[in-house]
Amino acid sequence: MSLASAHLRVARPTNSIDALLPFYCVGLGFEVAGRFVDHDGVDGIMLKISGDSSYHLEFTQTRGHDAGRAPTKDNLLVFYLADETAYDKAVERMQSNGFAAVKSFNPYWDRCGKTFEDADGYRVVLANMASPVRVPSHRRLLPTKKVAMKRLGFFLGAAALVSGQQTGNHPDWPRWCGKVYEPGYPNYDPGGQAVPPTPVPGPPLVHVQFQPRYSLYLSDETEGEFIVDAPYSQFFGTAWPNITSSSSGNNNKLIFSIHLVADDTPLVQNSVTVNTTTNIFTFNLSLLTPSPSPIPVVLYGAPEGGHPTWTATSTVYYLPPKAEGSVTRIDLLRGGLWFRQFSPSSPSKFTPLLPYGFYTSYDGFLRNATRSSLAHYTSLGLNAMTPLTTVLESPSSFADMDSLSLRYMYDLRERYKNLSSVTEHTLAARSLPNLFAYWTADEPDGWQDPFSAPLAAYETIKSLDPYHPVALVLNCQNYYFSEYEKGADILMADVYPIGINATYSKWDTPCNVTYGDCGCDNCAGTLQDVPRRLDDLVKYESYIGKTRQKTKIFNPQAFHGEGYWLRDPSPAESWAMVVLALNHAAKGIISWVWPTSDILARAHGELARVVTNAPVVDFLVAGEGPDPIKVEIEGEDEIEVVDVATWERDDGTVLVSVVNGGYVDIRRRVEVAVPGATVIRQTHWGNVSWTLEGEKLSVGVLPALAVSMVVLDLKH
């Protein structure tokens, strides 16, 4: 007979069997299986768990012999309770019977369970985890999603594992977005979800916020702007007084002033109507002193009667122009990026930038890239790149990108938790002529990086280079959003829904909101995953009280494989994904990953030529929008897969963007109301033959995956 089939007895001496029985029988639920008295001076008792005969415990008491207490605090019996309900019941049984948990000698056990000490000092751990003999090999603790490409140079895998896996429940288990994804682990709530705040009972509150129009101003500009918002809210702010007198015209007005914190200099004195947003007020920039640090400003407000009062704070970056290099600022009203390049020989101005390109691999492309290969990239129409290398490693590639006027986002993702390295690379990159942003954390929510890491990198970069924004990538649908978003000006969203099994994974496990990893967190595997994810980010920002959202960049899927994705997107799917993202306020497109297939390279280049150049870029970056438009479909109330948005410009034109995100033709009349529209000026993208009649765009058949971008004139 082998040991595999042997019955196990765990035996231990004690000075008092009776003192141990409550702990093991009442607390842990063991039953007496048998006992003996005075076997050669030894008394004993055997305990078992009901229904389990594979092991039992024995305690012996020898007359005239001192057994002593436990030799250390790490002499343990560990019971692995993978089912969370069973674990909770076991802990509750111990605690309700008077056995309090103690701090474990090894902190590991406090992270995955509760430790209890018996009368002799020996300890029992109730561990809410699967037995370690069922845990896969260490190298598989890292999810393989995008690791083969996106974690280039990941030879420090073990070190990265130690620095990751810090957040959420059960941090020592293999998890992605807080959820276990391999067999042998229990289904549990990963935690960390963004949830709506608790409503404040009573009348609506007034939630006053303000911020500068642009993320930075330069000292060669004369005028700045503030955006003041004072919407009603059931969650944030202060109740507006119940003024019934009609003698004052200011009953619904918030009278306010904005001051420099340092010396109380007034910058703006005015009023806004309560329950309005996007109120713009100009101020004189010469009242500020240029500084590399943000300048604190404060708003004081009150109704005409003086009570109650509102106070809100913000900061203004007011920087000297650069002698060389570039500046990127964010329009905090519209969300778009504006880029300015400095040259000693010629003046410059800010121009709208919608970056459209790819993450570009080092080993697969840039290691051996020539200027001609980079020129081919730009010749397709792509205007931006996130090179997966650095200027210290690949100076010639950056020189070639500069010569081609190719804008780039600087990659710090493999070193962003090393602030010395962040400092070194920021100093090397900050004067590059085509730098438009830094990229720090790569899916910190998926890897469950420490919450403090993205913010520490962000603050380090800003202290050295306040002229450029910082971006990070979020992968999870809903996992500690507010903790991670603090570390960036730009939020990038990884949504890769094409060719996945959204309900069952390569790990032979199901995928849902509490378990599994199917390559696109909580996705349905449809094109609608893209707008849904972007809308979720905006929703989570509203949960934390923000009336203005951070800029979003969408990362489209342009690859397959890695055990998750069965195929590449088609060109039509790629175009639909990108325009759906633009319809839902994305202000940049950075696809994963170059080199891609020739057909996808050409497809993205074709669309990039349109959306990164006038007149379309002027709508997408500087226009008022996107505003969603309801579609009328003959015989239908609404079809979810048809998505429409508009942007208006001050010149009396409107851009209408229509996407059929479904895989079948809509063979009924489709109408889009465009109030004030007089004529179709130009179709910039797509082959749908729209007609305009009665201020409505219409078409008899909207083909599957059709994308249209049409500019119309409006009535003056």
N, C-alpha and C positions, 0 to 999 in steps of 0.2 A: 504493500500500500504506500502511495506517495504522500508527501506532506500536503499536497493540494486537496486531498480528501480527508485530512485529519481533523478531528474536533479540537478546538483550542480552549485551554484553560489558562486564565491569567490569575496567578496566586500571589498574595501579599500578606505579610504578618502585620498584626496590629496589637495594641494593648487593650482595645475595647471594641469587640464586635458590636455590642449594643449601641455604642456611640456612632457607628458608621451607618447602621441600618436606615435611619430616617433619610440620610442624604441619598443613598442609592435606591431605596425602595419607594419612599414617598416622593422625593424630588425627581429622580431619573426614571422611575417606573419599573425597576427590576422586581422580580418575584423570587421568593425562596424556593430553590430547586431541591435542597436537601441540607442536612446539618449533622454533625457528629459531636460527641462530648467525650473528653478524656481518652483520646486515642494516644496512649503513651504520653499523657500529660498535655495533649494538644486538643483544643476545641476548634471547631471549624464550621463555616457556613458557605454554601454555594448559591449564587444568584444567577438568574437568567432573565432574558427578555421574553415575554410571552410570544410563542409561535416561532421562535428562533432557537434552534439547537446547535448552531454552528460554533458557538463559544459560550463560556460562562465565566463568572468571576468567583474567586474563592478568597475568603479572609480567614486567617488562622490566628489563634491566641494561645501562646505557650505559657503555662503556669510557671511563675518564678523567673520569667525572661522578659527583659525590656526590649521591645521591638524598635523603639525610637520613632521619630517623626520622619517625614520625607527628607531625603538628603539635600534636595534643591527645590526651587520653585518651578523647575522645568521638567519634573517627572510627571508625565501626562498620560491620560487616556483620552483619545480623540475620537469623537463620534461625528462622522460626516453625514450631514442632513442636507442633501441637495435640494429637496423640495422646501420652498420658503415657508409654506403653511405649516409643515411638520416642524421646521426649525422654530418658528414663532411659538408654536404650542409647547415645544420642549422648554424653551427659555421661560415662557410664562409659567409653566408648571414649577420650575425651580424657584422663580422669584416669588410666586404666590404662596409657596410653602416656606418662605423665610430664608432661602439660600441666595444671597446677593452675589452678583458677579464681582470678580476681583480683576485688577489690572494684571495682564499677562506678563510674564518675564520676557518673552519674545514678542515684540510689538506686532508681529505677523498675525498672531491669533486674535488680537483685538480688532484687526482690520477685517477679518472674515468670520468672526463669531464671538462667543462669550465664554469666559473661563470661570470655573467655580472650584472652591477648595473644600475638601472634606475635613473631618475632625483630626486627621493625622497629618494634614498639610499636603497631602497628595492632591493633584489637580485633574479636573475633567474639563475638556473643551468640547463645546457644542459648536461645530463649524458649519456654517451655511454655504457649503460648497460640495462639489463632487469629490469622490475619493481621488487622491493624487495618482493612483495607479492607472486612472482613466484619463489623465491629462496628456495631451499630445506632446511631442518633443518640443524642446525649448525654441527651436528655430521657427516653429509654426505658431508661436504666440503672437507674432506680428501678422496681421491680415495681409494677404497677398494683393489686395486691391491696389493697383497702380504702383506697387512696390518695384516691379521689374523695370519700370521706366521712370516713374516720378521720383523715387528715392535713389537717384543716381549716386554712385559712390557710397552706398550704404554699407560699407565694410565695418562700420561702427555699430552694427545692428544691436549687439548686446548692450552697449552703452546707451543707445537711443531708447531701448526698452526700459532701462532703469530710469531715464529722465522723463519718459512718458508714463502712461498708465497711472496717472496721479489722481484722477478725479472720479467722482461718481461712486456707485456701489460696487463692492467686490473688486477692488483695483488689482488684485493679484491674479485674476482670471483673464484669459484672452478675451478681449472685448473690442468692439468697434462701435463708436457712438454710444458707449456705455452698455452695449448689449453683448452678451456672449453669443458666439456664432458657430461653435463646434459642438459635436455630440457629447453627451455626458454631463452637461451643465443644466441647471434648472432654469425655468422661465421666471423672470423677475422684472420688476419695474426698474429701469436704468436710472431714473431720477433726472434732475436737471432740466425739466421741461419749463419753457416759458409759458406762463399762465396769465390770464387777465387779472388785473388788480381788483381788490375788493371795492365795490361801489361805496361811496360815502352817502348815507341816507340824507334826504332833504332835497332842497332845490339844487340846480346845477351850480357847479363851481366855475370860477373864471381862472383859466390856467394861462398865466402870462409868461411868455418866453421871448427872447430876442437874441439876435446874433448878427454879425456883419454879413453883407451880401456875398462877399467873396472871402475865401479862406485866408487870403493875404492881400495886402496892398503894398505897392512900392512907392518910395518917396519921390519919384518923378511924376506921380499922379497927384491931382489936387483935390479930388472929391471922393468920398466913400459913401456907403449906404448901410443902413441897418434895416433888418426885417423884424417887425414887431408882430407877434401873434397873441391874440387874446380870445381863444375859443372857449365855449362852454365845455365843461368836462364833469363827469360823474365820479371821477377818480382823483384828479389832481387840482390843486389851487385853493382858492378862498371864495366863500359865498359872496355874491354881489348883494349889496344892501337893498332892502325892499323899499324903494323910494316911490311914493305914489303922487307926489306933487307934480303938477304939470307946468309949474312956473319956470322951471329951468330947462333949457334945451340940452343940458349936458347929463340928463339922468342916465343915459346909457353910454356915457363916454368915460373912458379911463384917461385921466390927465396924467402925463408922465414926463420925466426928464431922464436923460442918459448922461452919465458923468464918467470922467476918468477917476479911477479909484485913488490914484497916487496923490492928486492935488485937488480933486473935486471940480475940475474944469467941466462946465456943461458942454456937451456936444450936440444934443438935440433936446428941444422942449416942444411938446406937441400933445395930441390926444388921438385915441383910436376908439372906434365904436366897439363895444363889447360884443363878443361872439363873431369876430372877424379875424381873418388871418391874412398874411402876405401884405401887410402895410409897410410901405417903403418910405424911408426918411433919409435924406442926404445929410452929410456932415463934412466939415472942413478938415481935411487930413493934416493941414499945417498946424493944427492944435496938438498933434501927437509928435513925439520925438522918435525917430527911427531906432529900432532896437531888434536884436536877434531873438529876444524873448517875447512871448505874447504879452500884450498890454491889457491888464484887467480893466473892465468897464462894468458899470452897475446901472440898473434902471430902477427908479423909484416911481411908483404910481399910486393913484387914489381916485375915487370919484370926486365930484365937485364938493360934496360935504366933508371930505377929508378922511373918512373912515369907511371901511378898513383900508389898510395899505398893502401894496404889493411890492416886492423886491425881487429882482432877477439879476443874475450875473452872467457875464460872457467875457470873451477876450478878443483882441484884435491883433493880428500880425501886421506890423508896419515896418517894412524892411528896406534897406538901401538897394538900389539896382546893382546887378552884378557886373563885373568887368568882363566875365566870360561865362560860358555854360548856359544853362537854361533855368526857367522857372515854370512850374505848373501850379495853377490855382484852381480851386473848385468853386463853381457858382453854387452857393448854398441855397439859392432860390430854385434853380432848375436842376441841379445835380451834375451838370456837365463839366468837362475839363477844358481849361484854356491854357494854351502853351505859348511861351515866349522865349526866344533864343537871343542871346546877347553876342554882339560882335563889335570889336573896336572900330570897324570900318563902316558900319551902316546902322541906322536906327532900326528899332524893331517895335512890334506891338503884339498884344495877346491875340491869338487866333483860336477858333474852336478846334478841339481835338477829340475825335472819337477813335480811340485806338482799336485796330482790327488786325489781328495776326494770330500767332501761335506761340505756345511754349516750344522752345527749340532745343532738342537734345544735344548734349555735348558729344558723347561717344558716337551717336548715330549721325551727327551732322557737323557741329561746330569744330570738333577736333581737327577735321581735315577740310573745313570750309575754305573756299577761295572767294575773292571778291565777285567773281562771275556767278558763283552759286548763290551768294546773297543778292546779287543783282537780279537773278531769276526770281527770287522770292518777291522782291519789290515790283518786278515787272508784271506779276500777276495782279497787282492792285493792293497788296497788303502793305499797311503803313506802320505796323508796330510789331514788336517781338518781345518775348520774355526769354532771353537766352539762359539756358541752364549751365552757366559758367560765369566767371567774374572777370573784371578787367585785369586783375592780378594774374589770373591763369591764362587769359586769352586776349592780350592787348591788341593783337592784329585784327581779330574779329570785331572788336569794338571800333577800331580805326576804320575798318571797312563799312560798318554800319553808319558811322558818322559821315563818311564820304557819300553815302547813299541817302542821307537825311532820313534814316530809319529810326523811329522813336523806340525806346526800349524801357522796360521795367526791370530794375536791378534785383537779381536773385540772391537773397540772404537766407533762404529757408533752411539749409543744412547747418547753419551756424547761428541762427537767430537767438538761441539760448546762451550763446557765448558772447557776452557783451564786449569783451576785448576784441573779438573778431568782428563784431558789428561795427565797432569804432574804426578799426583798420579799414574795412571796406567802404564805410560811409565817407571817410576822408579821401579814399581813392576815387570814389564815384561822383562826388557831389558837384564837380566842375565839368563833368562830361557834357558835351553840347546837345545830345539827344536824349538824355535821361528825362523820363517823365514821371517816374514813381519808383518806390522801393517795394519789394515783396518780402515779407518776413515769414510769418507762420503758414505752413502748408497743412491745412486740415487739422489744426490743433484740437478741434472738437472730436474728430474721429480718433486721433492718437491719444486723446485725453491728456494733453500736455498740462502742466501747471497753469493755473489761471493767471498768475503773475507774469509769466514769461512773455506773452505778446506785448503787454503794456510796458514792460521794462525795455524791450527792444525798441518800441515806438518812441519812448521818451529819450532813449539814447540817440536815435537817429535825429529827432527833432532838435535836440540840443546842438547837434553838429551841422544839420542842414534843414533849416526851416522853410526852404524854398520848394520842397517837393513833398507830395503826399505819400502816405504809407498804406499799403494794401495787405490783406491777408485773405486766405481761402477758407471758407467754411464748407464742410462736406455734409454734416448731419442735418436732418430735417428739423430737429428740435432738441438740442442738447447744450445746456449752459450757454445760451446765446448771449445774454447780457454780460457774462463774465469774459467772454472772448472778444466781443465786438469793441470793447474799450481800447484794444490795441491797434486800431486802424482808422484811417480816414475813408478808405474804400473797402467795401466788402465784396469779395469775389465768391461766386457760387458754383460749385461742382455739381452738375446735374447731368448724369450720363444714362439716359433711360432706354437707349435703343439696343435691341437684341438681348435683353435680360429676361430671366424668369423672375418676376417680381415677388413670387410667393415661396420659392424653394431654391436653396443655394447649392453651390458646388461643394459645400461642407456636409451635404446630406442632412441639412436641417431646414426647418421652415423659416420664413421671414415674416415678421410682423413688428409691431411697435415695441415689443419687449424682448425679441429674440431674433437672431440671425443677421446675415449680411448678404444681400443679393446684388451688391455693386452700386446701388443707388438707394440711399437710405429712405425707407418708407415710400418708395416710388411705386406707381402703378404700371410703369413700363410703357407709358404713352407720351406723346409730345406735350400734353397738358401738364406733365410734371415740371416743365420749365417755368411757365408763368406761375404755377402754384407755389413753387419754391421761392421765387422772388417776392410774391405777395406775402408769403409767410414771414419773410425777413422784415418787411414793412410793418406787419401786424405785431411782431415781437417788439419792434422799436416803439410802437404806440403803447405797448404794455408797460414800458419803463418811462412813459411820460414824454416822449419826444414828438413834437409836432413837425419837425423837419428830419427827413431821413438821410442817412449816409449814402454816398454814391455807390452804385452797384455795377459790377462788371460780371458778365456771364462767361463761363468757360464751357463752350460746346464740346460735345464728343466728336472726335475725328479719328477713332481707332477702334479696334476690337481685340478680343483675346483676354489673357490673364485669368481664364477660367470663369469670367463673369459675362463677357459680352460676346455673343455669337457672331456678330457681323458689324461692319462699318455702317454708319448712317448712309442713306442715299443722298445725292445732291438735293433732291426735293425736301427730304427730311431735315437736312442741314439748314437750308434756307428757312424752312418753317420754324425750326428751333430758334434761329437767330432773330428773326423778325418778331416772333412771340416774345422773346426777351426784350427787344426794343419797345414793343407795345406795353411792356410792364416795367418801364423806366430804367432798363439797363443802359449804361453810358459807355460801354466798351465791350469788345468781344476778343477773348484770348482763348483759342481752341487748344485742346490737348490731343495730339502732340505732333510736332514736325520732326522728321519727315513723315508725311501722311501719304495716302495714295494719290496718284496724279489726278484722278477724277475729283477727289475732294479738295485738292490744292487749287484746281481751276475753279471749282464751284465757289469756294470761299472767296477767292480773288475776285470773281465776277461781282458778287454782292458787295464786297469791300469797296470796289470802285465807285459804287453808287452811294453807299451810306457814309463814306468818309469824305466825300467831296460835295461842294455846293451844287445845287441848293439844298439837298437832303440833309447834309450835316448841320446846316444852319437851323433847320427845324429840330433835329434830334438833340442838339446840344443847347441851343439858345432859345428855341421856341417855347411857347406856353403849352405844356402837356408833358407826358401823354395823358389825354382824357379818354376814358373808355366810352364807347358808343354801343348802344344796344342795336342788334341786328333784327330786322323783320324778315321772316322767312314764310313764304306763302304756305298756309296750312299748319304752321308750327308756332308755338309760343316763343320758343328759343331753342337753339341748338348750341350746346356748350362748346363744341369744337371750333365754331366760328368766332374769331377774336378780332375786334376792331378798336383802333385808337386814333386820335387826331392830335396834331400840334398846330398852333396858330402863330403867325408872325405879325409884326407891326405893319408890314407892307401890304396887309390885306389878303394874304394867301393862307391856305390851310393844307397840311399834308394829311392824307387819309391812308392808313395802313390796315390791310385786311388779310387775315390768314385763315384758311380752312385747314385746321389741324387734324382733320379726319382723313381716313384712307378710302373714302367713297365720295363720288360726286354728289353734290346737292342739286338735284334736278327739279328744283322749284325756284320761283322768283325770289331773289335775295335783294333786300333794300337796306340802304344805309342812309339815315337822315343826316344831312349836313346843312344846318340852318344858315341861310345867307349865301349859299353857294350859287354862283352864276354861270360858270363855265369850267370845263376840265381843261386846265392849262397844259399838263403833260403827265403821261404815265412813265414813271422813272424805273419801275420794276414790275415784271409780270406780263402775262399774255391775256388776262381777262379783259373782255371788251365791255367796259362799263358805259352806261349812258346816264345822263343827268337830266332829270325832269322833276319839276316841283320841289327843288332843293333836296332831291334824293338821288343817290347813286344806286343803280340797279343793274342786275344781270340775270338772265334766265337760267343759266347753269353755272355753278361755282365748282370747278374741278377739284378733285381730291388733292390735298397738299398745296393748293394754289396760294400764292403770295402776291399781293398787289400793293404798290406804293404810288399814290396818285396825288398830284398837286392841283388844287382848285382855286379859282379866284372867288373872293367874297364881295358882297355889296359894300360900297364905301359909305 
